[in-house]
């Protein structure tokens, strides 16, 4: 019985692994971080 594993693969080297990290944070401020717009619910949008 042959239990060897071949490392030769036609797919080898054709994929690139990319791992990302996404972080969400809620700030306790009265205005938005990059504008002076209010964070109050129902406030005017900062368009």
C-alpha positions, 0 to 999 in steps of 0.5 A: 500500500502506497501512502505517499503524497505527491507535491506536484500539482498543476494548480501550484503557484496559481493562487495568492492568499490574501488575508484582511482584517476589518475593524468597526468602532462606535465613537461616543461623540456628538459630531462625526469624526471627519466633519462637523455633522451631528450624530443625532438620530434624525439629524440632517445628512452631511451631503 
